[in-house]
């Protein structure tokens, strides 16, 4: 695979490149900004995996991932957010989001999964995406899509304040979206909801949504 790392910290960036070279056979390049990444993209025919900081000086990882996905169809993306790992409330299996300190084995496993997913949709667990946006204090809306289903989750300063799907609004819509598990997503920073229907803490409502989905699946297995 062809990998591109976008990281502002030279020491961390070099460590990531060295890890990829030591433990994989992939080609790996590093740049320190969105502008550098776009310049690199103009000079290369393909890129399979982007590993980027979520936000740093000169780096907007969400916007960069979207832009490079237009240039390189089938691109997979991993994010390095700017909050520490011990702030996470939810541990998601097969995560694609790696706060520091980065667990090297987990990151290498994600790179390996990306190799198997080349030319497949770039899927993230819905709860993992929302956790990343909340811990990053985002405003705006996250659109999530799964098998023709679409939903919107609205954020205000890192709080989930509203959700919508074709079937519902508020907490029920958020429960539905989390139940889709692995989704494609897009982030729109300038969108505000017409109303706010969710007041529960974001981590508690996500935990409730995951637990509810587990209970429903267990009930279905028992009745089958």
C-alpha positions in Angstrom: 0.0 0.0 0.0 0.9 3.6 -0.4 0.6 5.5 2.9 0.6 9.2 3.6 1.1 10.5 7.1 0.2 14.1 7.9 1.6 15.3 11.3 2.9 18.6 12.5 5.2 17.2 15.2 8.4 16.1 13.4 9.4 13.7 16.3 6.0 12.0 16.3 5.8 11.9 12.6 9.2 10.3 12.2 8.3 7.7 14.9 5.1 6.8 13.0 7.1 6.5 9.7 9.7 4.3 11.4 7.1 2.1 12.9 5.5 1.5 9.5 8.9 0.8 7.9 9.9 -1.6 10.7 6.8 -3.7 10.9 5.2 -3.5 7.4 6.2 -3.6 3.8 4.2 -0.5 2.8 5.5 2.6 1.1 5.2 5.6 3.5 5.5 9.3 3.1 5.1 12.2 5.5 4.2 15.8 5.2 3.4 18.4 7.9 0.3 20.2 6.6 -2.8 20.0 4.4 -1.0 22.1 1.7 1.9 19.6 1.7 -0.6 16.7 1.5 -2.4 18.3 -1.5 1.0 19.0 -3.2 2.0 15.3 -2.6 -1.4 14.2 -4.1 -0.8 16.1 -7.3 2.5 14.2 -7.8 1.3 10.7 -7.1 -1.1 8.4 -8.9 -2.6 6.6 -5.9 -2.8 6.6 -2.1 -4.4 3.8 -0.1 -4.2 5.0 3.5 -4.1 8.5 5.0 -3.0 8.8 8.7 -3.6 12.4 9.8 -3.9 14.6 12.8 -7.5 15.6 13.4 -6.5 19.3 13.9 -3.2 21.2 14.3 -1.6 24.3 12.8 -2.1 23.9 9.0 -4.0 20.7 9.4 -7.8 20.0 9.2 -7.9 16.3 9.1 -11.6 15.9 8.4 -11.5 18.3 5.5 -8.3 16.8 4.2 -9.7 13.3 4.3 -12.7 14.4 2.3 -10.6 16.2 -0.3 -8.1 13.4 -0.8 -11.0 10.9 -1.0 -12.1 12.8 -4.1 -8.7 12.4 -5.6 -8.0 8.8 -4.5 -11.2 6.6 -4.7 -11.2 3.9 -2.0 -8.9 5.9 0.3 -9.0 4.7 3.9 -8.4 7.2 6.7 -7.1 7.0 10.3 -7.2 10.0 12.7 -4.9 11.2 15.4 -7.1 13.5 17.6 -5.7 16.2 19.9 -7.2 14.9 23.2 -5.3 12.3 25.3 -6.2 8.6 25.2 -7.3 8.7 28.9 -10.2 11.1 28.0 -12.0 8.4 26.0 -15.3 7.2 27.5 -15.8 4.4 25.0 -13.4 1.7 23.8 -14.4 0.7 20.3 -13.2 -2.6 18.7 -11.3 -2.0 15.5 -11.1 1.7 16.0 -9.6 4.0 13.4 -9.1 6.9 15.9 -5.8 7.0 17.9 -5.2 9.6 20.5 -1.8 9.8 22.2 -0.2 7.8 23.6 -0.8 5.7 20.5 -0.9 2.0 21.1 1.4 0.8 18.4 0.0 -2.7 18.1 -3.5 -1.3 17.6 -2.4 1.1 15.0 -0.5 -1.6 13.1 -3.7 -3.7 13.2 -5.7 -0.9 11.8 -3.1 -0.5 9.0 -3.5 -4.2 8.3 -7.3 -3.9 8.2 -7.0 -1.0 5.8 -4.9 -3.1 3.4 -7.7 -5.7 3.3 -10.3 -2.9 2.7 -8.6 -1.2 -0.2 -11.3 0.0 -2.7 -14.0 -0.7 0.0 -16.0 2.1 1.7 -14.1 4.0 4.4 -16.2 2.8 7.4 -16.0 4.1 11.0 -18.1 3.0 14.1 -20.8 5.6 14.5 -20.2 5.9 18.3 -16.4 6.3 17.7 -16.9 9.2 15.3 -19.3 10.9 17.7 -16.9 10.4 20.6 -14.1 12.0 18.6 -16.3 15.0 17.6 -17.5 15.5 21.2 -14.1 15.3 22.8 -12.8 17.7 20.1 -15.6 20.2 21.1 -17.0 20.3 17.6 -19.9 22.4 16.4 -22.0 21.5 13.4 -23.5 18.3 12.0 -22.2 14.8 11.3 -24.0 13.0 8.5 -23.8 9.2 8.7 -24.8 6.8 5.9 -25.3 3.0 6.0 -26.9 0.8 3.3 -29.2 3.6 2.0 -30.0 4.9 5.4 -29.0 8.4 6.4 -28.9 10.3 9.6 -27.7 13.6 11.1 -26.3 14.2 14.5 -26.0 17.9 15.6 -23.2 19.1 17.9 -22.8 22.3 20.0 -19.5 22.8 21.6 -18.9 19.1 21.9 -22.4 18.2 23.1 -24.9 16.1 21.1 -28.0 18.3 21.0 -30.2 16.7 18.3 -30.4 13.8 15.9 -32.5 13.0 12.9 -33.2 10.0 10.6 -36.0 9.3 8.2 -37.7 7.3 11.0 -37.3 9.5 14.0 -35.8 12.5 15.9 -34.0 13.1 19.1 -32.7 10.2 21.3 -34.5 7.6 19.3 -32.8 8.7 16.1 -29.4 8.6 17.8 -30.1 5.1 19.1 -31.0 4.1 15.5 -27.8 5.6 14.1 -25.5 4.0 16.7 -27.2 0.7 15.9 -26.0 0.9 12.4 -22.5 0.5 13.8 -20.0 0.9 10.9 -20.9 3.9 8.7 -19.5 6.4 6.2 -19.6 9.9 7.6 -19.1 13.5 6.6 -18.7 16.5 8.9 -20.4 19.9 8.2 -19.2 22.6 10.6 -21.7 25.4 9.7 -25.0 23.5 10.2 -27.2 24.1 13.2 -30.4 22.2 14.2 -33.8 23.8 14.0 -34.4 22.5 17.5 -32.5 20.8 20.3 -34.0 17.6 21.6 -31.1 15.9 23.5 -30.0 17.1 26.9 -28.3 14.0 28.3 -24.5 14.0 28.5 -23.0 12.8 25.2 -21.1 9.9 26.8 -24.1 8.6 28.7 -26.4 8.6 25.7 -23.9 6.8 23.6 -23.3 4.2 26.2 -27.1 3.8 26.6 -27.4 3.5 22.8 -24.8 0.8 22.6 -26.3 -1.1 25.5 -29.8 -0.9 24.0 -28.5 -2.2 20.7 -26.8 -5.2 22.5 -30.0 -6.0 24.4 -32.1 -5.9 21.2 -29.7 -8.3 19.4 -29.6 -10.7 22.4 -33.4 -10.7 22.5 -33.5 -11.5 18.8 -31.1 -14.4 19.2 -33.2 -15.8 22.1 -36.4 -15.6 20.1 -34.9 -17.1 16.9 
